[in-house]
């Protein structure tokens, strides 16, 4: 293809085509290395001239979002630039040298549980990152995950955020929308109904994992008539019951029954990657091998106690408190519960100058009240549920 775009990008070949336009491989002639890049050619689904300015503004805004996402995470392609030419809109992005997960399964067959867990863990970190930015990918599927050759890491591509711009603007002006966001066989029910949420990405990722385990596309698997959920375990070979439970929860029909966040699913998955040792070795694990984990868990527990029996004077600690509570809950379940013990001493290395109480100690007696004292007493007794209630 002898085509030059924006007086800069020489098109090498077409990589794909869909309802929103073309995906092209191009050479950046303005860079000394003549680096390869991916050009996304996008077009609105209407010829209405009234849409031009609205889409142009939205396109620039969403391109800025993609730029920030790519700059902040190595498993998201960088955005090199965006431009308009001949009434069409273009994105120039980093080219990832690798094969898609769908091609990997096609060429090498279905994957082992261990391989899928590692891929899932890596991608959940990416989803956690973009969800923290209040972005929903909307099209997580094997074809949109590249297994990068240089470091064997999965890279998430083809964000739906800019595509949605055209969908939204066209629909707002009362025009026909002929293409839907996402890929039907990997799309969550609520997303198909036009109400995507963060759990929709987790649903799609769960189905992607099932595809990697079975080598079978979701639409080819049976669906339970009562729950409307996919039945897959008998097609996946050897999969542990616990890992299967993680995937089952990710693909629940109702989003409220799934993991609430990518972080929550990651914590559940990490429990699968590093399963608890047998009960006969539990004490040794907590006392020696799990020492760092336990210390961090104790620190997080102390933070939880502050939420029940104390108030923070510094507002900027609010986010840290929320994160610590999530982590502490995980560590309590996976580590401390193996060896019941009374953690009655408050950690000595905590700076308590900004707190009213910490653990089982009341640092500022004048601030005491029945609820606070109840939380402190529960903490000292090892009753974590009562301490945080």
C-alpha positions in Angstrom: 0.0 0.0 0.0 1.7 3.2 -1.2 -0.1 5.7 1.0 1.3 8.5 3.1 -0.8 9.9 6.0 -0.3 13.3 7.7 2.9 13.7 5.5 4.6 11.4 8.0 3.3 7.9 8.1 3.9 5.5 5.2 1.4 2.7 5.3 2.9 -0.8 5.1 -0.1 -3.0 5.2 -3.6 -3.4 6.6 -3.8 -5.2 9.9 -7.6 -5.3 10.3 -10.9 -3.7 9.5 -14.1 -3.2 11.5 -17.2 -1.2 11.9 -15.3 1.9 13.0 -12.6 1.9 10.4 -9.2 0.4 9.6 -6.1 -0.6 11.5 -2.9 -0.1 9.6 0.8 -0.9 10.1 2.9 2.1 9.2 6.4 3.5 9.2 7.1 6.8 10.9 9.3 8.6 8.4 9.9 11.6 10.7 11.8 9.5 13.2 15.4 8.6 12.7 14.7 4.9 13.4 11.7 4.9 11.0 9.9 3.0 13.8 6.8 1.0 13.1 3.5 2.2 14.5 -0.1 1.3 14.4 -2.5 3.7 12.7 -6.2 3.5 13.7 -8.5 5.1 11.1 -11.8 6.0 12.7 -14.9 7.4 11.1 -18.4 8.4 12.5 -21.3 6.2 11.4 -23.1 9.1 9.8 -22.6 11.8 7.1 -24.4 14.4 9.1 -22.2 17.6 8.9 -23.5 18.8 12.3 -21.5 16.0 14.0 -18.1 17.1 12.8 -17.2 19.7 15.4 -18.7 17.8 18.3 -16.8 14.6 17.3 -13.6 16.6 16.7 -13.6 18.0 20.2 -14.5 14.7 21.8 -11.8 12.9 19.7 -9.1 15.3 21.0 -10.3 14.8 24.6 -10.3 11.0 24.4 -6.9 11.0 22.6 -5.5 12.8 25.6 -6.9 10.1 27.8 -5.2 7.4 25.8 -2.0 9.4 25.9 -2.0 9.5 29.7 -2.9 5.8 29.9 0.0 4.8 27.7 2.5 7.0 29.5 1.6 5.5 32.9 1.7 1.7 32.2 4.1 -0.4 30.1 1.4 -2.8 29.2 -0.7 -0.2 27.3 0.6 1.1 24.0 1.9 4.6 23.9 0.0 7.2 21.8 2.3 8.9 19.4 -0.2 11.4 18.0 -3.6 12.0 16.5 -4.8 13.9 13.4 -7.6 14.5 11.0 -7.4 14.0 7.2 -10.0 13.9 4.5 -12.8 13.9 7.0 -11.4 10.9 8.8 -9.8 10.7 12.3 -6.5 8.9 13.0 -4.6 7.7 16.0 -0.9 6.8 15.8 0.1 4.3 18.5 3.1 2.2 19.5 3.4 -1.1 17.6 3.8 -4.1 19.8 5.8 -7.0 18.4 4.0 -10.1 19.5 1.0 -12.4 18.8 -2.5 -12.1 20.1 -3.6 -14.6 22.7 -6.1 -15.9 20.2 -3.3 -16.6 17.7 -1.2 -18.1 20.6 -4.0 -20.6 21.3 -4.6 -21.3 17.6 -0.9 -22.1 17.1 0.0 -23.7 20.3 -3.2 -25.1 21.7 -5.0 -24.4 25.0 -2.9 -23.3 28.0 -2.2 -24.7 31.4 -3.8 -23.4 34.6 -0.4 -22.0 35.7 0.0 -20.1 32.4 -3.5 -18.6 32.6 -3.1 -17.6 36.2 0.1 -15.7 35.4 -1.5 -13.9 32.4 -4.6 -13.1 34.5 -2.6 -11.6 37.3 -0.7 -9.4 34.9 -3.8 -8.2 33.2 -5.7 -7.5 36.4 -2.9 -5.1 37.3 -3.6 -3.3 34.0 -7.3 -3.2 34.6 -6.9 -2.0 38.1 -4.7 0.9 36.7 -7.3 1.9 34.1 -10.2 1.6 36.4 -8.5 3.8 38.9 -8.5 6.4 36.0 -12.3 5.8 35.7 -11.9 4.2 32.3 -13.7 1.0 31.2 -11.9 -0.8 28.4 -15.1 -2.3 26.9 -13.5 -4.8 24.6 -11.3 -7.2 26.6 -10.8 -10.3 24.5 -8.0 -12.6 23.3 -7.7 -10.7 20.0 -7.0 -7.5 22.0 -4.3 -8.9 24.2 -0.8 -9.1 22.6 1.8 -11.4 24.1 4.9 -9.2 23.7 8.0 -11.0 22.5 10.5 -8.9 24.3 9.4 -9.7 27.8 6.5 -12.2 27.5 4.1 -9.8 29.1 0.5 -9.4 27.9 -0.3 -6.0 26.5 -3.9 -4.7 26.4 -4.7 -2.9 23.1 -7.7 -1.4 21.2 -9.4 0.6 24.0 -13.0 1.4 23.2 -12.9 4.8 24.8 -12.3 6.7 21.4 -14.7 4.4 19.5 -17.4 5.2 22.1 -16.9 8.9 21.2 -18.3 8.3 17.8 -21.1 6.1 19.1 -22.1 8.6 21.8 -22.0 11.7 19.6 -23.9 10.1 16.7 -26.6 8.7 19.0 -26.9 12.1 20.7 -27.8 13.7 17.4 -30.5 11.1 16.8 -28.7 9.3 14.0 -28.6 5.6 13.4 -25.8 3.7 15.2 -24.9 0.6 13.2 -22.0 -0.7 15.3 -22.0 -1.7 19.0 -19.2 -1.4 21.4 -17.3 -4.6 22.3 -17.4 -8.1 20.9 -20.7 -10.0 21.5 -19.2 -13.4 22.6 -17.0 -11.7 25.3 -19.4 -9.0 26.2 -21.1 -8.8 29.6 -24.9 -8.8 29.7 -25.1 -5.3 31.1 -22.7 -4.0 28.5 -24.8 -5.5 25.7 -27.7 -3.5 27.2 -25.7 -0.3 27.0 -24.7 -0.1 30.7 -21.0 -1.1 30.9 -19.3 -0.9 34.3 -16.0 -2.0 35.7 -17.3 -5.5 36.4 -18.0 -5.8 32.7 -14.2 -5.8 32.0 -13.7 -8.5 34.6 -16.5 -10.6 33.0 -14.7 -10.3 29.6 -11.4 -11.1 31.2 -12.9 -14.2 32.9 -14.3 -15.4 29.5 -10.9 -14.8 28.0 -9.3 -17.0 30.6 -11.8 -19.7 30.0 -11.0 -19.5 26.2 -7.3 -19.9 27.0 -8.1 -23.0 29.2 -10.5 -24.7 26.8 -9.5 -23.4 23.3 -13.2 -22.9 22.7 -15.0 -19.7 21.9 -17.6 -18.7 24.5 -20.5 -18.9 22.0 -19.6 -22.6 21.4 -20.0 -23.5 25.1 -23.2 -24.4 26.8 -25.2 -22.0 28.9 -27.0 -23.0 32.1 -30.8 -22.4 31.4 -31.5 -21.2 35.0 -28.4 -19.0 35.8 -27.7 -18.0 32.1 -24.1 -18.5 32.9 -21.6 -20.4 30.8 -20.8 -24.1 31.6 -17.1 -24.6 30.9 -15.3 -26.8 33.4 -15.9 -30.1 31.7 -14.2 -28.7 28.6 -11.1 -27.3 30.3 -9.2 -30.4 31.4 -7.5 -30.3 34.7 -8.4 -27.1 36.6 -8.3 -26.8 40.4 -11.6 -26.3 42.1 -10.5 -23.1 43.7 -9.3 -21.5 40.5 -12.5 -22.6 38.8 -14.4 -20.8 41.5 -12.5 -17.5 40.8 -13.4 -17.7 37.2 -17.0 -18.7 37.9 -17.4 -15.6 40.1 -15.9 -13.4 37.4 -18.5 -14.5 34.8 -21.6 -14.3 36.9 -24.6 -13.1 34.9 -25.4 -10.3 37.4 -22.5 -7.8 37.9 -23.3 -7.5 41.6 -22.4 -11.2 42.0 -19.0 -10.7 40.5 -15.8 -9.3 41.9 -16.3 -5.6 42.7 -12.9 -4.5 41.5 -9.9 -5.8 39.6 -7.9 -5.6 42.9 -10.4 -7.9 44.6 -10.1 -10.4 41.9 -6.4 -10.1 41.9 -6.3 -10.9 45.6 -8.4 -14.0 45.1 -6.2 -15.0 42.3 -3.0 -14.5 44.3 -4.4 -16.9 46.8 -4.5 -19.5 44.0 -1.0 -18.7 42.8 0.5 -19.1 46.3 -1.9 -21.5 48.0 -1.7 -22.0 51.8 0.6 -24.8 53.0 -0.7 -27.8 54.9 -1.9 -27.3 58.4 1.1 -29.1 59.9 3.4 -26.5 58.4 1.2 -23.5 59.1 3.1 -22.3 62.2 6.4 -22.4 60.5 5.1 -20.5 57.5 3.6 -17.7 59.6 6.7 -17.5 61.9 9.4 -17.7 59.3 8.6 -17.9 55.6 5.6 -15.6 55.8 7.3 -13.2 58.2 7.2 -10.2 55.8 3.7 -10.9 54.8 2.6 -11.2 58.4 4.4 -8.0 59.4 2.6 -6.1 56.7 -0.6 -7.7 57.7 -0.2 -6.6 61.3 0.6 -3.1 60.1 -2.6 -3.1 58.0 -4.6 -4.5 61.0 -3.4 -1.5 63.1 -4.7 0.8 60.4 -8.1 -1.0 60.5 -8.2 -0.5 64.3 -7.8 3.2 63.6 -10.9 3.1 61.5 -13.0 1.7 64.4 -11.4 3.0 67.6 -9.8 6.2 66.3 -10.1 9.1 63.9 -7.4 10.3 61.5 -6.4 13.9 61.8 -4.9 14.0 58.3 -7.4 13.9 55.5 -4.8 12.8 53.0 -4.5 9.5 54.7 -8.0 8.5 53.8 -7.0 6.8 50.5 -4.3 4.9 52.2 -6.7 3.7 54.9 -9.1 2.3 52.4 -6.4 0.5 50.6 -5.0 -0.9 53.8 -8.4 -2.2 54.8 -8.6 -4.2 51.5 -5.2 -5.7 52.0 -5.6 -6.4 55.7 -8.8 -8.4 55.0 -6.9 -10.5 52.5 -3.9 -11.1 54.8 -6.2 -11.9 57.8 -7.9 -14.6 55.7 -4.8 -16.1 54.1 -2.1 -15.8 56.8 -3.3 -15.0 60.3 -6.2 -17.4 60.2 -3.8 -20.3 59.7 -2.3 -19.7 63.2 -4.7 -18.1 65.6 -2.9 -15.7 67.8 -3.6 -12.6 69.9 -1.9 -9.6 68.3 -2.5 -7.5 71.4 0.6 -5.3 71.1 0.4 -2.2 68.8 3.2 -2.2 66.3 6.1 -0.3 67.8 7.3 1.3 64.6 4.1 3.2 63.9 4.3 7.0 64.2 1.3 7.5 66.5 1.6 11.3 66.9 -1.3 12.0 64.7 -3.7 9.4 66.1 -6.1 9.1 69.0 -5.6 5.4 69.4 -3.7 2.5 67.8 -4.4 -1.1 68.3 -5.1 -1.8 72.0 -3.8 1.5 73.2 -5.7 4.8 73.8 -3.2 7.5 73.0 -5.4 10.4 73.9 -7.5 9.6 77.0 -9.6 12.7 76.8 -11.0 11.4 73.5 -12.4 8.2 74.9 -16.0 7.2 74.3 -17.9 3.9 74.6 -17.6 3.0 70.8 -13.9 3.8 70.8 -13.3 1.7 73.9 -15.3 -1.2 72.4 -13.2 -1.2 69.3 -10.0 -1.2 71.3 -11.2 -4.0 73.6 -12.2 -6.1 70.5 -8.8 -5.6 69.0 -7.0 -6.7 72.1 -9.2 -9.8 72.2 -8.4 -10.6 68.6 -12.0 -10.1 67.5 -11.2 -8.4 64.2 -14.8 -8.4 62.9 -16.0 -6.6 66.0 -13.1 -4.2 65.9 -14.0 -2.8 62.5 -17.8 -2.9 62.9 
